[in-house]
Amino acid sequence: MSGEPNDEELEKLRQEKMEQLQEQGGQGQGQGVDEEAMEAQREQREAQKKAMLRKHLTDEARKRLNTVQMSKPDFGEQVEQQVLALAQSGRIQGKIDDQKMKQLLKELQPDKKSFDIQRR
């Protein structure tokens, strides 16, 4: 096993969490339940995002994206959102491999300003 939960395991965990939240809601916990429900929804969205990335990226491309996210979190998030948007719109044919990921990173990378200093 790769150490990452599959879709069936994620769904089972989601159901268990929702049951726990419903039980706590019946006990009148008040605002704490709302916060926990929001946290559960956030975790569910994160799990769906990871599953979609796993479906559309090869292992090498995912490793490259993770490396970018560690070094430049904002840029990594932007690239991740772009990949998800492409996947949701159906414009990804097959999986994105490492070469395609490099090309996507290059396209999305902000232009660097270069300074040429000449001494006289």
C-alpha positions as a printed Julia matrix, in Angstrom:
120×3 Matrix{Float64}:
   0.0    0.0     0.0
   1.28   3.47   -0.85
   0.41   4.96    2.54
  -2.25   7.24    1.04
  -5.9    6.37    1.68
  -7.97   5.43   -1.33
 -11.38   6.91   -2.14
 -13.3    4.2    -0.27
 -11.28   4.76    2.92
 -11.71   8.54    2.64
 -15.46   8.17    2.25
 -15.62   5.85    5.27
 -13.66   8.36    7.37
 -15.93  11.19    6.22
 -19.03   9.24    7.19
 -17.61   8.45   10.64
 -16.73  12.11   11.2
 -20.2   13.25   10.12
 -21.8   10.72   12.5
 -19.65  12.04   15.34
 -20.66  15.61   14.54
 -24.34  14.68   14.41
 -24.09  12.93   17.79
 -22.41  15.96   19.3
 -25.03  18.23   17.74
 -27.73  16.29   19.55
 -25.99  16.95   22.86
 -26.37  20.72   22.44
 -22.72  21.65   22.13
 -23.58  24.95   20.46
 -20.98  26.83   18.47
 -18.28  24.17   18.83
 -20.27  21.93   16.51
 -20.36  24.63   13.83
 -16.6   24.98   14.0
 -16.16  21.22   13.82
 -18.58  20.97   10.91
 -16.64  23.68    9.06
 -13.4   21.84    9.81
 -14.91  18.6     8.51
 -16.02  20.34    5.31
 -12.54  21.84    4.88
 -10.96  18.41    5.35
 -13.41  16.91    2.86
 -12.58  19.57    0.25
  -8.86  18.98    0.84
  -9.3   15.22    0.42
 -11.27  15.73   -2.82
  -8.56  18.07   -4.12
  -5.82  15.55   -3.34
  -7.81  12.74   -4.99
  -8.31  14.81   -8.13
  -4.61  15.71   -8.27
  -3.68  12.05   -7.78
  -5.99  11.14  -10.66
  -4.58  13.72  -13.12
  -0.86  13.9   -12.19
   1.86  11.29  -12.44
   3.97  10.6    -9.35
   6.85  12.7   -10.69
   4.56  15.64  -11.45
   3.03  15.44   -7.96
   6.5   15.4    -6.4
   7.48  18.46   -8.44
   4.29  20.27   -7.39
   4.92  19.4    -3.73
   8.47  20.74   -4.02
   7.2   24.0    -5.5
   4.58  24.28   -2.74
   7.24  23.87   -0.07
   9.55  26.49   -1.54
   6.91  28.95   -2.81
   3.55  28.24   -1.15
   1.61  30.98   -2.97
   2.9   29.99   -6.4
   2.37  26.3    -5.61
  -1.24  27.01   -4.66
  -1.73  28.95   -7.9
  -0.38  26.04   -9.96
  -2.53  23.57   -8.04
  -5.65  25.67   -8.68
  -4.77  25.87  -12.38
  -4.39  22.09  -12.64
  -7.71  21.58  -10.84
  -9.43  24.08  -13.14
  -8.05  22.31  -16.21
  -9.19  18.96  -14.84
 -12.7   20.19  -14.0
 -13.12  21.74  -17.43
 -12.08  18.46  -19.07
  -9.07  19.93  -20.88
  -6.61  17.38  -19.48
  -6.14  14.4   -21.75
  -4.6   11.54  -19.78
  -2.23  12.46  -16.98
   0.1   15.4   -16.63
   3.65  14.07  -16.59
   6.81  15.74  -15.34
   7.55  17.46  -18.67
   4.06  18.91  -18.92
   4.31  20.07  -15.3
   7.61  21.83  -16.07
   5.97  23.55  -19.03
   2.97  24.6   -16.91
   5.26  25.95  -14.19
   7.21  27.91  -16.77
   4.02  29.4   -18.24
   2.62  30.39  -14.84
   5.9   31.67  -13.43
   5.87  35.44  -13.09
   8.31  37.27  -15.31
  11.56  37.92  -13.56
  12.97  41.37  -13.8
  16.58  41.33  -14.76
  18.97  44.09  -14.05
  21.99  44.55  -16.23
  24.6   46.55  -14.4
  27.44  47.79  -16.51
  30.5   49.31  -14.98
  32.44  51.99  -16.78
